[in-house]
Amino acid sequence: MPIDPNFRENRVATTFENLKVWKDKASNLGIYGTGVAVDFDLCVGDGACIDVCPVNVFDWHGSGADRKALPARERDCIYCYGCEAVCPKFAIRVTPLQEKKRQEK
């Protein structure tokens, strides 16, 4: 199942390893980010999003088998959606600023 497009409404903000994440009862790790969001429960840490991103939005979080793609510079996103396209588990959701503003109304 891909990342929930309405995760901000369907989940509660909390923390995971000093990061603000959105969690529900079914999630262990949660979703990090807003404009570029990664579901840490779905992320397999293959680095495809890191490799494809032309503006280096992502960094690694964690190490070894527990590493996850972290949208550390989501404000730099140019909305090419390459990360969404290459993610094998559909763990990434890109929401352009205009769409975020509409959702908040």
C-alpha positions as CSV (number, residue, x, y, z in Angstrom):
1,M,0.0,0.0,0.0
2,P,1.5,3.4,-1.0
3,I,1.9,6.4,1.4
4,D,-1.3,7.8,2.6
5,P,-1.9,11.1,0.7
6,N,-3.9,12.5,3.6
7,F,-1.4,11.4,6.3
8,R,-1.5,14.8,8.0
9,E,-5.2,14.5,8.7
10,N,-5.2,10.7,9.4
11,R,-2.2,10.6,11.7
12,V,-0.9,12.3,14.8
13,A,2.4,14.3,15.0
14,T,5.0,12.8,17.3
15,T,8.7,12.2,17.3
16,F,11.0,9.4,16.1
17,E,14.7,9.7,16.7
18,N,14.4,13.5,17.2
19,L,12.4,13.9,14.0
20,K,8.8,15.1,13.8
21,V,6.8,12.3,12.2
22,W,3.2,11.5,11.6
23,K,2.0,8.2,13.1
24,D,-1.1,6.1,13.5
25,K,-1.8,2.9,15.3
26,A,-0.5,0.7,12.4
27,S,2.8,2.5,12.0
28,N,6.1,1.8,13.8
29,L,8.3,4.6,12.5
30,G,5.9,7.1,10.9
31,I,6.0,9.5,8.0
32,Y,8.6,12.3,7.9
33,G,8.3,15.6,5.9
34,T,5.4,17.5,4.4
35,G,6.1,18.8,0.9
36,V,8.3,15.8,0.3
37,A,7.3,13.1,2.7
38,V,8.8,9.6,3.2
39,D,7.0,6.8,5.0
40,F,9.8,5.3,7.0
41,D,7.7,2.1,7.5
42,L,7.6,1.6,3.7
43,C,11.1,2.9,2.8
44,V,13.5,0.0,2.0
45,G,16.6,2.3,1.9
46,D,17.7,1.4,-1.6
47,G,18.7,5.0,-2.4
48,A,16.9,5.2,-5.7
49,C,15.4,8.6,-4.7
50,I,18.7,9.9,-3.6
51,D,20.3,8.9,-7.0
52,V,17.5,10.4,-9.1
53,C,17.0,13.7,-7.3
54,P,18.5,16.5,-9.4
55,V,18.6,19.0,-6.5
56,N,19.8,16.7,-3.7
57,V,16.7,16.9,-1.5
58,F,17.5,13.6,0.3
59,D,20.1,12.5,2.8
60,W,20.5,9.2,4.6
61,H,19.0,8.8,8.1
62,G,20.4,5.9,10.1
63,S,22.8,3.2,8.9
64,G,23.0,-0.3,7.6
65,A,19.7,-2.2,7.2
66,D,17.9,0.5,9.2
67,R,18.8,3.4,6.9
68,K,16.0,5.5,5.4
69,A,15.9,8.3,2.8
70,L,15.4,11.6,4.7
71,P,14.0,14.6,2.8
72,A,16.4,17.0,4.5
73,R,16.1,19.8,2.0
74,E,12.5,19.5,0.9
75,R,12.3,23.3,0.3
76,D,14.7,22.8,-2.6
77,C,12.4,20.4,-4.4
78,I,11.6,21.3,-8.0
79,Y,8.6,18.9,-8.2
80,C,10.0,16.7,-10.9
81,Y,8.4,13.6,-9.1
82,G,11.4,11.5,-10.0
83,C,11.7,10.2,-6.4
84,E,8.0,9.1,-6.5
85,A,8.6,7.4,-9.8
86,V,11.6,5.3,-8.7
87,C,10.5,4.4,-5.2
88,P,9.9,0.6,-5.3
89,K,7.4,0.7,-2.3
90,F,5.7,4.1,-3.1
91,A,7.0,5.4,0.2
92,I,7.4,9.0,-1.1
93,R,4.7,11.6,-1.5
94,V,5.5,15.0,-3.2
95,T,3.0,17.7,-2.6
96,P,3.6,21.1,-4.3
97,L,3.2,24.2,-2.2
98,Q,0.0,25.2,-4.0
99,E,-1.6,21.8,-3.3
100,K,-0.6,22.0,0.4
101,K,-2.3,25.4,0.8
102,R,-5.5,24.0,-0.8
103,Q,-5.5,21.0,1.6
104,E,-5.1,23.3,4.6
105,K,-8.2,25.4,3.8
